[in-house]
Amino acid sequence: MASNCNKSFANSYLLLMPEEASLLDLVRILFSRNIGHRKCLESHSGEKTVERSFKRRFLIVVSILLQKLLMAVSKPLAFLGSFIEMFINTLNLNGGLFSTLLHLLTGKLVVPDRKSSKFLSFIGNLDYRMRLGTMKREDCRYYVYLAMMASKASYENEAFLEDIVTNKWEMEYVGFYNCWNGKDQKDKSTVEIQM
């Protein structure tokens, strides 16, 4: 299967498509010099691609196997990350581990809402600083500090950003935009822009 990638980036290339690779394809790549007609590889020379070096063919196979492994664990790791993020926010909203357990037993547990201004990403939970401090715009460090805070805040949700920008930074919040990042249209990932 040919990819829909724009190949004008190089005169010589080898694209790996691990989702197309079977175990038999990997064995054939490893032990056959003619690798051009494999459905999991695409090359600048098409079906005439010959790789004489066993080391390079071995690297191709290892690369495909590692990509397949990463694809296989991506959803469980995303679930684990969401769980950890929700757990940390639950602890923060309820006042720590013992207060959370007490609230759980008494039925007063506060469950975090991902769209709330109080919900922090994992990065936000590592560093709680959000105020710009006492620096004035005339201070040469002001824009460096603002850039650092903005880059850290870029991991947060829309409600949190609006609250920080308007209340803590005392600036005008223009908006939060979800944009398409130019990848395949079936890709659901988006680029978020805050202004």
C-alpha positions as CSV (number, residue, x, y, z in Angstrom):
1,M,0.0,0.0,0.0
2,A,1.5,3.3,-1.0
3,S,1.4,6.1,1.5
4,N,-0.1,9.5,0.8
5,C,3.1,11.2,2.0
6,N,4.6,14.1,-0.1
7,K,8.0,12.6,-1.1
8,S,9.6,15.8,-2.2
9,F,11.5,16.0,1.0
10,A,14.3,13.8,-0.3
11,N,15.7,12.1,-3.4
12,S,16.5,8.9,-1.4
13,Y,14.1,7.6,1.2
14,L,12.6,4.5,2.8
15,L,9.3,4.8,4.5
16,L,8.3,2.2,7.1
17,M,4.6,1.4,7.6
18,P,4.5,-0.9,10.6
19,E,0.7,-1.2,10.5
20,E,1.0,-3.1,7.2
21,A,3.8,-5.4,8.4
22,S,3.2,-9.1,9.2
23,L,5.6,-11.5,10.9
24,L,6.2,-13.1,7.5
25,D,7.1,-9.7,6.0
26,L,9.6,-9.1,8.7
27,V,11.3,-12.5,8.2
28,R,11.4,-11.9,4.4
29,I,12.9,-8.4,4.9
30,L,15.5,-9.9,7.2
31,F,16.6,-12.7,4.9
32,S,15.9,-11.4,1.4
33,R,18.0,-8.6,-0.2
34,N,15.1,-7.6,-2.4
35,I,12.9,-5.6,0.0
36,G,11.2,-3.3,-2.5
37,H,8.0,-5.3,-3.0
38,R,7.0,-5.5,0.7
39,K,3.7,-3.8,1.5
40,C,5.2,-2.3,4.7
41,L,8.0,-0.5,3.0
42,E,8.1,2.3,0.4
43,S,11.2,3.4,-1.2
44,H,12.3,6.0,-3.8
45,S,13.3,3.2,-6.2
46,G,10.0,1.4,-5.8
47,E,10.0,-2.4,-6.3
48,K,13.6,-2.4,-7.3
49,T,14.9,-1.6,-3.8
50,V,17.7,-4.0,-2.9
51,E,19.4,-3.8,0.5
52,R,22.6,-5.9,0.6
53,S,23.6,-5.2,4.1
54,F,22.2,-7.6,6.7
55,K,22.8,-5.0,9.4
56,R,20.6,-2.5,7.7
57,R,17.9,-5.0,7.1
58,F,18.1,-6.0,10.8
59,L,17.7,-2.3,11.7
60,I,14.7,-2.0,9.5
61,V,13.1,-5.0,11.2
62,V,13.9,-3.8,14.7
63,S,12.5,-0.3,13.8
64,I,9.3,-1.9,12.6
65,L,9.0,-4.1,15.7
66,L,9.6,-1.1,18.0
67,Q,7.0,0.9,16.1
68,K,4.5,-1.9,16.4
69,L,5.2,-2.2,20.1
70,L,4.7,1.6,20.6
71,M,1.4,1.4,18.7
72,A,0.3,-1.6,20.8
73,V,1.0,0.2,24.2
74,S,-0.2,3.7,23.2
75,K,-3.8,3.2,24.3
76,P,-3.0,1.5,27.7
77,L,-0.4,4.2,28.4
78,A,-2.9,7.0,27.5
79,F,-5.4,5.4,29.9
80,L,-2.8,5.2,32.6
81,G,-1.8,8.8,32.1
82,S,-5.5,9.9,32.3
83,F,-5.9,7.9,35.4
84,I,-2.9,9.4,37.1
85,E,-3.9,12.9,36.1
86,M,-7.4,12.4,37.5
87,F,-6.0,10.8,40.7
88,I,-3.6,13.7,41.3
89,N,-6.5,16.3,40.7
90,T,-8.8,14.3,43.1
91,L,-6.1,14.5,45.8
92,N,-5.6,18.3,45.2
93,L,-9.3,19.1,45.2
94,N,-9.9,17.2,48.4
95,G,-6.9,18.4,50.4
96,G,-4.5,15.5,50.2
97,L,-4.6,11.7,50.7
98,F,-6.1,11.6,54.2
99,S,-8.7,14.2,53.5
100,T,-9.6,12.4,50.2
101,L,-10.1,9.1,52.1
102,L,-12.2,10.9,54.8
103,H,-14.3,12.6,52.1
104,L,-14.7,9.3,50.4
105,L,-16.0,7.6,53.6
106,T,-18.3,10.5,54.4
107,G,-19.7,10.9,50.9
108,K,-18.2,14.4,50.4
109,L,-15.6,13.5,47.8
110,V,-15.1,16.2,45.2
111,V,-14.7,14.6,41.7
112,P,-12.6,16.7,39.3
113,D,-14.1,18.0,36.1
114,R,-11.6,18.0,33.2
115,K,-13.2,21.2,31.8
116,S,-13.1,23.1,35.1
117,S,-10.7,25.9,35.8
118,K,-9.4,24.0,38.8
119,F,-8.3,20.9,36.8
120,L,-4.6,20.9,36.1
121,S,-2.6,18.8,33.7
122,F,0.3,16.6,35.0
123,I,2.7,19.4,34.1
124,G,0.6,21.9,36.0
125,N,0.6,19.7,39.0
126,L,4.4,19.6,39.0
127,D,4.8,23.4,39.2
128,Y,1.9,25.4,40.8
129,R,3.4,28.8,40.0
130,M,1.1,30.9,37.8
131,R,1.5,34.4,39.0
132,L,3.9,36.7,37.1
133,G,5.2,38.0,40.4
134,T,6.1,41.6,41.1
135,M,7.9,42.2,37.9
136,K,6.9,45.1,35.7
137,R,6.9,45.2,32.0
138,E,10.0,47.4,32.0
139,D,12.0,44.7,33.7
140,C,14.2,42.8,31.1
141,R,13.2,39.5,32.7
142,Y,9.4,40.1,32.4
143,Y,9.0,38.7,28.9
144,V,11.2,35.7,29.6
145,Y,9.2,34.8,32.7
146,L,5.9,35.4,30.8
147,A,7.1,33.1,27.9
148,M,8.0,30.4,30.5
149,M,4.6,30.7,32.2
150,A,2.7,30.7,28.9
151,S,4.5,27.6,27.7
152,K,3.7,25.8,30.9
153,A,0.1,27.0,30.8
154,S,-0.3,25.8,27.2
155,Y,-0.9,22.2,28.6
156,E,-4.0,23.3,30.5
157,N,-7.7,23.5,29.5
158,E,-9.6,26.5,28.2
159,A,-11.3,27.4,31.5
160,F,-8.1,27.3,33.4
161,L,-6.3,29.5,30.8
162,E,-9.1,32.0,30.8
163,D,-9.0,32.3,34.6
164,I,-5.2,32.6,34.7
165,V,-4.9,35.2,31.9
166,T,-7.7,37.4,33.1
167,N,-7.4,37.1,36.9
168,K,-3.8,36.3,37.7
169,W,-1.9,37.9,34.7
170,E,-4.4,40.7,34.4
171,M,-4.4,40.6,30.6
172,E,-7.1,40.4,27.9
173,Y,-8.1,36.8,27.0
174,V,-8.8,36.7,23.3
175,G,-9.7,33.1,22.8
176,F,-9.0,29.4,22.7
177,Y,-9.1,27.8,19.2
178,N,-8.9,24.2,18.1
179,C,-7.2,23.8,14.8
180,W,-6.4,21.1,12.4
181,N,-2.7,20.3,12.3
182,G,-2.4,19.4,8.6
183,K,-2.1,15.6,9.2
184,D,-4.5,13.0,7.8
185,Q,-8.1,14.2,8.2
186,K,-9.0,11.0,10.1
187,D,-6.4,12.0,12.7
188,K,-8.4,13.4,15.7
189,S,-5.4,15.2,17.2
190,T,-5.7,19.0,17.1
191,V,-3.5,22.0,17.7
192,E,-4.9,24.3,20.4
193,I,-4.1,28.0,20.1
194,Q,-4.5,30.4,23.0
195,M,-4.4,34.1,22.6
